[in-house]
Amino acid sequence: MNVREFFFDLPAGLIAQEPPPVRGTSRLLHLNRQTGARTHTTIDRLADFLEKGDLVVVNNTRVFPARLLGHRVPSGGAVECLLVSPTAFVASGVSRTPATDETWQALMHPGQKLAPGARVIFEGAGGPALQGEVLERHFHGRRTIRLWTEDGRAVQDVVDAIGHMPLPPYIKRGDRADDRERYQTVYARERGSIAAPTAGLHFTPAAFASLKARGVDVAEVTLHVGYGTFQPVRVERVEDHTLEAERYEITQETADAIERARASGRRVVAVGTTTTRTLEAVARANGGRVVAGTGATDLFIYPGFVFQAVKGLLTNFHLPASSLVMLVAAFGGQTAVMQAYADAIAEGYRFYSYGDAMLIT
């Protein structure tokens, strides 16, 4: 399968640069994957397209301000660092004990000047500082970097104090204070993502109330969104693309809720591609069952994939020829999804992280 099959022309003006003025007011395109029928509505009508007994599953990961700005020592040259993932994995994911010394995989700029041994410092205006040393150089601007503090503060606390929200590169502006709230779901709890699970950005307390009134249940999983979710597809054949692993956790309560729903013939509706990958990866590894546990998944879903857990998908509109649009095409049907995308473009839908939504059932 050629990656070009998932390319489409997207006018630059449809790439959302700002969130909607009020959370929960975005547009919604509903795609019926049995008939191919498309309905244009708004996200506050989501419950109208769900059924009593459906189980909506959300990703409760929390985005942290992973983009650090600083300078080289001693030259003073500007340095930018995007923290991608901690290197110290443990059986339950990654250590949650705050430390004054951590090692990370990161994307750094300017890459050509940051060889192993290079020293950097990241500071906020009048605030704490992070010391850094490049340990290893990898491909495509990747580095292994050691970060530490000299005043006894935990590294994660300093990152939270001086870091910038890691807005995607297609948002052509710097981050602002309000992005700390708007580039975050209202139910975010588990710190660890470098990108938001964007389908969840549409939810408000009123949205959850409407789901409850409809008789729709809600459960949570955690998948910490890392580089794997948005890394560019640099191959020509879809089958040759690989994803980096991302950490997940499913509680016993959520696993039980999902299996009860499935046993009684009720639909599991995933909010976002990250939730979908988590549930399908676990089901694939456990004979079709969703079980409790922690781990990491590099599951790449593209047309031809057999879904075992998810029966509905709420998602935003994704980049052309990206792994995310391939996942959506796998679930909704490649032809139907690409037609829906063409319809969305013609109707002026807003694309990407701060954009509008599509529900496939």
N, C-alpha and C positions, 0 to 999 in steps of 0.2 A: 504494500500500500504506500503510495507516494504522499509525502507531507503536503505537496501542493494541492491535494484534494481538500485541504482544510483552510486554504487561504481565501480571503475575501477582501474587497476594497472597503475600507472604513474611512469616511470623511473625518479629518482631524477634529472638526468642530463637535463631533459626537463623543469625544473622549472626555468624560466628566473630570473637571479640574477641582470642583468643589462638591461637598455633600449637598443634598437638598436642604433648603432653608430650615425645614422641620423634619426630624427623623420620622420615618414611617409614611412618607407621602410620595414615594417613588411610583413609577408605572410598573405594571406587571403584565407580561405576555404569558398566557396559558397555552401550552401545547398538549393536545391529546395524542398520546403516542399510538393509540389504536387506530384512530381515524385520520390523524394529521391535522385536525381542525385547530385553528388558532383563535384565541379570544384576547382582546385588548381591554385591560382594566387597570386597577390600581392595587398596590400592595395591601391596603387596608381591607380589601375584599378577599384576601387569601383564604380565610376560613370557608368562604362560599364554595371553593373548589376542593375542599376536603370532606371526608365522611366521618360520621360518628364512629369512634373506635380507632381511627388512624392514630399512629404514634409518630409524632414529629421528633426527630433527633437533632440536637444542635451541638456545636463544638464550643466548649466553654473556655478555650485557651485565651490567654491575655497577651496582647502585644506589648513588648517592652521597648523603650527608646533605644534601639540597637545601633543607631547611626551616631558615630563619635567623630568630632572634629577636633583637630589638634595640630601639632607641629613637630618636626624632626628636632632631635637634640644631637649636636649643638647648632645646626645650620639655621633652624627656624623655618624651614620650608613647610608649607601647608600639607597636611595629611588628612585623608578621610578614611574611615574604617567602618564597615558594616559587619557587626558580629553575626555570624551565621549559626554556629552551634558549638556548645562546649565540647571539649575532647574527652572529659572524664565521665564516660557512661558507666552506670551501675545497673544491677539487675532490674530495679524498679524505674528505670528511665535515666535520670541524672540526679546527682546529689542535690538535695534542697537545703543543705546547711550553708548559710552565707559564709564566704571565705574571703580572706584578704589577698589571695593569690590564685588566679585562675588562668587556664589555657584554653584558647578558642580557635576555631576555624573562622576565618574572616575574609571578606573582600576588601582590598586596600588600594588606594590611589594616592600618589602616582606609583604604579607597580614597579617601573624600571629602576626606581631609586631606593626601593625598600628591600634590600638584600638581607639574608640572615645576619643578625647582629645589630641591625639598625635600631636605634632607640627613638622613641616617640613619647610625647606627653599630651594628654587630653585634659582640657580644663573647661570649666564653666565660668561665667562672669562673676568673679569674686567668690566662687564656690570651691568645692574639693577638686582634687586632681587625680588622674589615673596615670601611672607609669606603664610604659609598654616596651616590649622588645620582640622583634620579629625572630622567630625560631626557624621557620622553614618557608621556602618559596615553592608554590605549586602553579598549575596552569590557570590561565584566564583570570589573573589578578588575585588568585587565592593565596592566603598566607596562614601559617600557624603563628599565633601571637600570644605571648604571655602578658597578662595584665596584673598589676598589683597596686596596692595603696601603701603609703608610708605613714599614715596617721591612725592605723588600726581599723579604719572603716571597711565594711564589706564591699567587695568590688561591685556587686549588684546594686547596692545602695547608691554608690557614686554614679554608676551608669544611669540609674533612674533620675538622679539629680541633674546630670549634665548632658545626657544623651538627647538625640532628636528622634522624633517618630519616623520610622523608615517608610515614608510614602514611596509608592512605586515610581520608577523613573519616568513613566508617561504622564505623571502629574508635574507639570512644568512650573513649579513654584516651590519655595521653601516651606517647611512645616511651620505651623503656628501653634500657639497655646491651645486653641480649640480643637486641633487635630488629636490631642491626647484623649479627648472625650469622643469625638466623632469617628475617628479611625479605631474604634473599639466597640464591641457589642455591649449591650446593656447587661448581659449576663456573664461577661468575661470574669474569670476568677483565677485560673491556673496560669501563672506567668511563664512565658517561654517562646512566644512566636515573634518572628520578624516581619510578618505580614498578617493582616486581618483575615479571618474567614468571612469574606465580604458579603455573602448571602445573609449572614446574621446581622449585618448592620441595619437592616430594615426593621428589625423587631423593636417593639416598644412594650411597656406594660399593658397598654390597651390591646396590642396585638395578641399577647398571651391570654388576656381576658376573653377575647373573641374566640380563640381556640378552645378555651375551657367551656365557654357557653355552647359551642358546637359539639362538645363531647370528645374533643381531640386531646389526647394525652401528650406530654412532653417529657423527654429524657435527654441526658447529656452524656457526651463522650469528650475526651480531650485528645486533640492532635496538635502538637506544636508545629506551626507552619514554618518551614525552613526554606532553604534554597531549592529543594527538590520540587516544590509546588510551582515555582515560576522560572526555573532555569530554562534558558533558550533551547529550542530543538535545533541542533546543529547538523542533523543528518538528513538524507534524502528519503530514506525508507523509514516509515513510522516504526516498524518492528526493531530498528536498530537503536532507538532512543532508550535511554535509561534514566531513572530518577534516583536522586540521593535519598537515603532513608530519613524518615521523620518519626519522632517519638510519639507514642500514643498511650492512652490509658482508658480502659473501660471498667467501670465499677460493677460489683455484683448486682446492685440494684438496677443498673441500666441493662445489663445482660439479661436479667430475669424479665424485665419489662419487654424487651425486644422479643425474647423467645415466647412469652405469653401471647404477644400480639400475633406473631407468625403462626403459632399453634392454633389460634382461633380464626385464622384467615383474614386478620386485619392488616392494613398496609403500614409498612415502615417508610416514612417520608424523610429523607435526609436533607438537612439544610446545609448546602454547600458541597463542593467537591471533596473537601478535606474529610467531612463526616462520611461521605460515600466511600472513600478509599479506606478509611479506618474499618468500617463495618464489613466491607467486602474482603479486605485482607484477612481479617480475623475469621470470617466465615470460610474462606478458602482454605485456611490452615487447620480448620476444626470440623471437617466433614459437613460443611454447610451451616453449622451452628455458630452463633455469636456468644462467646464466653468471656468472662471477666479476665482481666490481666493487663500487663504492661509490656511494651516492646517497641519495636521500630519497624516501619514498613517502607519498602521502595516499590510498592505495587504501581504499575503503569497500566491504566485502563484505556483501551482504544477499541474501535469497532471490531466485533467478533467476540468480545468478552461476554461471559455468561454471568449475569448478576444473580446472586443467591439470597441477599438480604434486603436490598433496597427496592421498593416498588414506586417511589415518587421522589422527585428531586427539585428543590428550589435552588436556583443558582443565578449569579449575575451573568452578564455578557462578557466573553473573554477575548483575548488577543487572537488575531488570525494565526493559524498554523501552530497553536500552542498545545501543550499536553492537556490543558484544561478543556479546550474546545473539543479535543478528541474524546475525552471522557464523556462530555455531554452528548456528543454524537453517538457514542457507544450505547448510551442509555436511551436516548430518544429516537434513534435511527438517524443515520448520517444524512440521508436526503431530506428528511423532515426537519432536522435541526438546521441544516444549511438554508433551507427555505425560510425557516422562522427567523434566522439571522438577517436574511435579505429583507424580510418583512419589517423587522425591527429597525433596520437602517432606513428603509423607505418612510417609516412612521416617525423617525427622529428620536428613537430611544437613546438614552445616555448609556455609554459603555464603560466597562471596567469597574474598579473598586468602588468609586463613589456613584456609580450609575444605577440603572434600573434592573429589574429582576425578571427571571423566567421560571415558571413552574411547569414541570413535565409530569403528567400522571397518566 
